[in-house]
Amino acid sequence: MPRPSFPTTVQQFTALFSTEEACESYLERCRWPDGFVCVRCDSLHGWRIVRAVRSRARSAPPGTTLRRVVWECADCHEQVSLTSGTILDSTKLPLTIWFLAAFFAVTDKRGLSATLLARHLGLGSYKTAWFLLHKLRRAMVNANRTKLRGRIEIDGTWVGGYQPRLKGGRQLKGRKAAMVLVAAETVTVQEKTRAVRIRAEVVYNENALSVADFITRLIESGSVIVSDGLHPYTDVTRELGYAHERRVQGDLRKPGAVGVVPVVHNTIRNLKGWLNGTHHGVGRPHLQAYLDEFVFRHNRRGNLEAAFQTLLGLGSKHAPVRTKTILGAQDLPYFQYPDENPQPVLEG
């Protein structure tokens, strides 16, 4: 059964998904596009049960009930709720709130802060909105996504505040900023080069080990790597068999200076502007989740319908993420920088 057409305005969206029943129907088609499948015995036969459960939300008035849908297998009688085993597992919020949050997250290129989301949706606290957005960010990464291919620009950048008494951008000792590698799959149309898809990840340092791991996991073999004159890119691409175009970067602070990888430099500027403008800076432990959101929205900026459907589709298949995991960023790469003999330490 086809999904409903994507609404282009908030009014259309609220009219289409104004009830729990409408959201449940859409979510069912995201989770089981070919029909119900039992999680225990893989049976294709079952029936739908609708229950009313007491709301556990602190802000809800006493006696408030929520609608919950349960599917029961006709063969083994295993019962599974519509949200169990997904990113919405154990949620206290109505599905209408989740759908609105997903709509705002994918349609506004500036992103959405937890403060603004709590205000828009009338949530009880900043913490509720913060957890909701972080769960959605976990669902923005497709484990089966394809690698970048073709002509790839790549560069690294420090993300974080200004560090006094530190000369140069390559120092690790005492630095609180995080190194991020960014790659952009480029295409040239009418002599104008732009990014088609991008990838961004937090790494320990812009060294040969990090660069090699980043390239082999995210870039298809046979692609052309375009980078500045930093030695790790030259050494790694030669050893791994990628074609490499090395360009020596001059001082970008001089008037009229032009970057040797302009597409990825423009992507980095947009990334930093978004982090500082919308979120006023992001802590290093949670930085990767925000990078995933930026990549997700950038790669689907031309098709908002696909972005919304993909987010809910991935969320309906994503394993539950617990509060403790999100607070400690245990599922994200988090590198510490010891004072002596720095070595990468991956927590979680």
C-alpha positions as CSV (number, residue, x, y, z in Angstrom):
1,M,0.0,0.0,0.0
2,P,1.6,3.3,-1.0
3,R,2.4,6.0,1.6
4,P,0.5,9.3,1.5
5,S,2.0,12.1,-0.5
6,F,4.5,14.4,1.4
7,P,2.9,17.6,2.7
8,T,4.7,20.8,1.7
9,T,3.4,23.1,4.5
10,V,2.8,22.7,8.2
11,Q,-0.9,23.1,7.7
12,Q,-1.0,20.2,5.3
13,F,1.2,18.1,7.6
14,T,-1.0,18.6,10.6
15,A,-4.1,17.8,8.6
16,L,-2.5,14.6,7.3
17,F,-1.1,13.4,10.6
18,S,-3.4,15.1,13.1
19,T,-4.4,11.8,14.8
20,E,-2.7,8.9,16.4
21,E,-4.5,6.5,14.0
22,A,-3.0,8.3,10.9
23,C,0.5,8.1,12.4
24,E,0.1,4.5,13.4
25,S,-1.0,3.6,9.8
26,Y,2.0,5.3,8.3
27,L,4.4,3.8,10.9
28,E,3.1,0.3,10.2
29,R,3.8,0.7,6.5
30,C,7.3,1.9,7.4
31,R,8.0,-1.1,9.7
32,W,6.2,-3.8,7.7
33,P,6.0,-2.5,4.1
34,D,5.0,-6.0,2.8
35,G,2.7,-6.8,5.7
36,F,3.1,-8.0,9.3
37,V,6.0,-10.3,10.1
38,C,6.3,-12.0,13.6
39,V,9.5,-11.1,15.4
40,R,9.7,-14.6,16.9
41,C,8.7,-17.1,14.2
42,D,8.6,-14.9,11.0
43,S,4.9,-15.8,10.5
44,L,3.0,-13.5,8.1
45,H,-0.3,-14.0,9.9
46,G,-1.5,-11.9,12.8
47,W,-4.1,-9.4,14.0
48,R,-4.1,-5.9,15.3
49,I,-5.1,-5.1,18.9
50,V,-5.7,-1.5,20.1
51,R,-5.1,-0.7,23.8
52,A,-5.5,2.3,26.0
53,V,-2.6,2.6,28.5
54,R,-2.1,5.1,31.3
55,S,0.3,7.9,30.3
56,R,3.6,8.0,32.3
57,A,4.5,11.5,31.3
58,R,4.9,13.8,34.3
59,S,3.3,16.7,32.7
60,A,0.1,14.7,31.7
61,P,-3.0,15.2,33.9
62,P,-4.0,12.3,36.1
63,G,-6.0,9.7,34.3
64,T,-4.6,10.6,30.9
65,T,-4.5,7.6,28.6
66,L,-2.5,6.9,25.4
67,R,-3.5,4.7,22.5
68,R,-1.1,1.8,21.9
69,V,-1.2,-0.7,19.0
70,V,-0.2,-4.3,19.5
71,W,0.2,-7.0,16.9
72,E,-0.3,-10.6,17.9
73,C,1.0,-13.5,15.9
74,A,-1.6,-16.0,14.8
75,D,0.8,-18.9,15.1
76,C,3.0,-18.4,18.2
77,H,0.8,-15.7,19.8
78,E,3.8,-13.4,20.4
79,Q,2.7,-9.8,20.9
80,V,4.7,-6.9,19.7
81,S,3.8,-3.2,20.0
82,L,4.1,-0.9,17.0
83,T,7.0,1.0,18.6
84,S,8.8,-1.8,20.5
85,G,12.2,-2.7,19.2
86,T,12.5,0.6,17.4
87,I,13.9,4.0,18.0
88,L,10.5,4.9,19.6
89,D,10.7,2.1,22.1
90,S,9.2,2.9,25.5
91,T,8.2,6.4,24.4
92,K,5.9,8.4,26.6
93,L,5.1,10.8,23.8
94,P,2.2,10.6,21.3
95,L,3.2,9.6,17.8
96,T,1.9,13.0,16.6
97,I,4.7,14.7,18.5
98,W,7.3,12.3,17.0
99,F,6.0,12.9,13.5
100,L,6.1,16.7,13.9
101,A,9.6,16.6,15.3
102,A,10.7,14.5,12.3
103,F,9.0,16.9,9.9
104,F,10.8,19.9,11.4
105,A,14.2,18.0,11.5
106,V,14.2,17.3,7.8
107,T,12.5,20.3,6.3
108,D,14.5,23.2,7.9
109,K,18.0,23.4,6.5
110,R,19.1,25.3,9.6
111,G,18.2,22.4,11.8
112,L,16.3,22.6,15.0
113,S,17.6,23.2,18.5
114,A,16.0,21.4,21.5
115,T,15.0,24.7,23.0
116,L,13.0,25.6,19.8
117,L,11.5,22.2,19.5
118,A,10.2,22.2,23.1
119,R,8.7,25.6,22.4
120,H,7.1,24.6,19.1
121,L,5.6,21.3,20.4
122,G,4.8,22.4,23.9
123,L,7.0,19.8,25.5
124,G,7.3,19.7,29.2
125,S,11.1,20.4,29.4
126,Y,14.2,21.0,27.4
127,K,15.5,17.5,28.4
128,T,12.5,15.8,26.7
129,A,13.2,17.7,23.4
130,W,16.9,17.0,23.7
131,F,16.4,13.2,24.0
132,L,13.8,13.2,21.2
133,L,16.2,14.9,18.8
134,H,19.1,12.6,19.7
135,K,17.0,9.5,19.1
136,L,16.1,10.8,15.7
137,R,19.7,11.5,15.0
138,R,20.6,7.9,15.7
139,A,18.1,6.9,13.0
140,M,19.7,9.1,10.4
141,V,22.5,6.7,9.6
142,N,21.7,3.9,7.3
143,A,24.0,0.9,8.0
144,N,23.6,-0.2,4.4
145,R,24.4,3.1,2.8
146,T,26.6,3.0,-0.3
147,K,30.1,4.4,-0.5
148,L,31.0,7.7,-2.1
149,R,32.3,7.2,-5.7
150,G,33.8,9.2,-8.5
151,R,35.7,12.4,-7.8
152,I,36.0,12.9,-4.0
153,E,37.3,16.0,-2.3
154,I,38.5,15.4,1.3
155,D,39.9,17.6,4.0
156,G,40.1,17.8,7.8
157,T,39.1,20.6,10.1
158,W,39.1,21.3,13.8
159,V,35.6,21.8,15.3
160,G,35.5,23.7,18.6
161,G,36.2,27.0,20.2
162,Y,39.4,29.0,20.0
163,Q,42.2,27.6,22.1
164,P,44.5,30.3,23.6
165,R,48.3,29.9,23.6
166,L,48.1,27.1,21.0
167,K,50.0,27.8,17.8
168,G,48.9,26.0,14.7
169,G,46.0,23.7,14.0
170,R,47.8,20.4,14.3
171,Q,48.6,20.4,18.0
172,L,46.8,17.8,20.1
173,K,48.1,18.4,23.6
174,G,45.7,20.4,25.6
175,R,43.3,21.1,22.8
176,K,39.6,20.8,23.5
177,A,38.5,20.9,19.8
178,A,37.8,17.8,17.8
179,M,39.2,16.8,14.4
180,V,36.6,16.1,11.8
181,L,37.3,14.5,8.4
182,V,34.9,15.6,5.6
183,A,34.6,14.1,2.2
184,A,32.4,15.3,-0.7
185,E,31.4,13.4,-3.8
186,T,31.5,16.1,-6.5
187,V,29.9,16.6,-9.9
188,T,30.6,19.4,-12.5
189,V,27.6,20.9,-14.4
190,Q,28.2,23.8,-16.7
191,E,31.7,24.4,-15.3
192,K,30.3,24.6,-11.7
193,T,31.3,21.9,-9.3
194,R,29.0,21.0,-6.4
195,A,28.7,18.3,-3.8
196,V,26.3,15.4,-4.4
197,R,26.8,13.5,-1.3
198,I,29.0,14.0,1.8
199,R,30.4,12.1,4.7
200,A,31.8,13.6,8.0
201,E,33.3,11.7,11.0
202,V,35.1,12.6,14.2
203,V,38.7,11.2,14.2
204,Y,41.6,11.3,16.6
205,N,43.9,13.2,14.3
206,E,44.4,13.9,10.6
207,N,47.1,11.2,10.4
208,A,47.7,8.2,8.1
209,L,45.8,5.7,10.4
210,S,42.6,7.8,10.6
211,V,42.7,8.8,6.9
212,A,43.2,5.2,5.8
213,D,40.3,4.0,7.9
214,F,38.0,6.8,6.7
215,I,38.8,6.3,3.0
216,T,38.4,2.5,3.0
217,R,35.1,2.5,4.8
218,L,33.4,5.4,3.1
219,I,34.9,5.8,-0.4
220,E,34.7,3.2,-3.2
221,S,37.9,1.8,-4.6
222,G,38.9,3.3,-7.9
223,S,37.7,6.7,-7.0
224,V,39.8,9.9,-7.5
225,I,40.8,11.5,-4.2
226,V,41.4,15.2,-4.4
227,S,43.2,16.7,-1.3
228,D,45.7,19.3,-0.2
229,G,49.4,18.6,0.1
230,L,49.2,16.9,3.6
231,H,51.3,13.8,3.5
232,P,48.8,11.3,5.0
233,Y,46.6,11.6,2.0
234,T,49.4,11.1,-0.4
235,D,50.8,8.1,1.4
236,V,47.5,6.4,2.1
237,T,46.1,6.8,-1.4
238,R,49.2,5.3,-2.9
239,E,49.2,2.3,-0.6
240,L,45.4,1.6,-1.0
241,G,45.4,2.0,-4.8
242,Y,43.2,5.1,-5.1
243,A,43.9,7.6,-7.8
244,H,45.1,10.8,-6.1
245,E,45.2,14.4,-7.2
246,R,47.4,16.4,-4.8
247,R,47.1,20.2,-4.6
248,V,49.3,22.4,-2.5
249,Q,47.3,24.8,-0.4
250,G,48.6,28.3,0.1
251,D,47.8,30.6,3.0
252,L,44.0,31.1,3.0
253,R,44.3,34.2,5.1
254,K,45.9,36.2,2.3
255,P,43.5,38.4,0.2
256,G,42.2,36.6,-2.9
257,A,43.4,33.2,-1.7
258,V,41.3,30.2,-3.1
259,G,41.0,26.8,-1.5
260,V,42.3,23.8,-3.4
261,V,39.3,21.8,-2.4
262,P,36.6,24.4,-2.7
263,V,33.6,22.1,-2.5
264,V,34.6,20.5,0.8
265,H,35.7,23.9,2.2
266,N,32.3,25.3,1.5
267,T,30.7,22.2,3.2
268,I,32.9,22.8,6.2
269,R,31.9,26.4,6.4
270,N,28.2,25.5,6.3
271,L,28.8,22.8,8.9
272,K,30.5,25.2,11.4
273,G,27.9,27.9,10.7
274,W,25.1,25.5,11.5
275,L,26.8,24.2,14.7
276,N,27.5,27.7,16.0
277,G,24.4,29.4,14.7
278,T,21.7,26.8,15.6
279,H,23.2,25.0,18.5
280,H,25.8,27.6,19.7
281,G,28.5,25.0,19.8
282,V,28.4,21.2,20.4
283,G,30.3,19.2,23.0
284,R,32.9,16.8,21.7
285,P,31.2,13.6,23.1
286,H,28.0,14.2,21.1
287,L,29.5,15.8,18.0
288,Q,29.2,12.8,15.8
289,A,25.4,12.7,16.2
290,Y,25.2,16.3,15.0
291,L,27.5,15.5,12.1
292,D,25.2,12.6,11.1
293,E,22.2,15.0,11.1
294,F,24.1,17.5,8.9
295,V,25.0,14.8,6.4
296,F,21.5,13.3,6.4
297,R,19.9,16.6,5.6
298,H,22.5,17.7,3.1
299,N,22.3,14.5,1.1
300,R,18.5,14.7,0.8
301,R,18.1,18.4,0.5
302,G,16.6,18.0,-3.0
303,N,14.0,15.4,-2.0
304,L,12.3,16.2,1.3
305,E,9.7,13.4,0.8
306,A,12.5,10.9,0.7
307,A,14.1,12.4,3.8
308,F,10.9,12.2,5.9
309,Q,10.1,8.6,4.7
310,T,13.7,7.5,5.2
311,L,14.0,8.9,8.7
312,L,10.8,7.2,9.9
313,G,11.7,4.0,7.9
314,L,15.1,3.8,9.5
315,G,13.7,4.7,12.9
316,S,11.2,1.9,12.7
317,K,14.0,-0.6,12.1
318,H,16.6,0.9,14.4
319,A,17.3,-0.9,17.7
320,P,16.2,1.0,20.9
321,V,18.6,3.5,22.3
322,R,18.5,3.9,26.1
323,T,18.8,7.1,28.1
324,K,22.2,6.0,29.6
325,T,23.6,5.3,26.2
326,I,22.6,8.8,24.9
327,L,23.8,10.7,28.0
328,G,27.2,9.0,27.9
329,A,27.4,9.0,24.1
330,Q,28.4,5.4,24.4
331,D,27.5,4.5,20.9
332,L,29.4,7.4,19.4
333,P,33.2,7.8,18.7
334,Y,34.5,10.0,21.6
335,F,38.3,10.6,21.6
336,Q,40.2,11.8,24.7
337,Y,43.5,13.7,24.4
338,P,45.9,12.7,27.2
339,D,48.6,15.2,28.2
340,E,51.4,12.7,27.5
341,N,52.0,10.3,24.7
342,P,48.6,10.9,23.1
343,Q,46.8,7.7,21.9
344,P,43.2,7.4,20.7
345,V,40.8,6.3,23.4
346,L,37.4,5.2,22.2
347,E,34.9,5.2,24.9
348,G,31.9,2.8,24.8
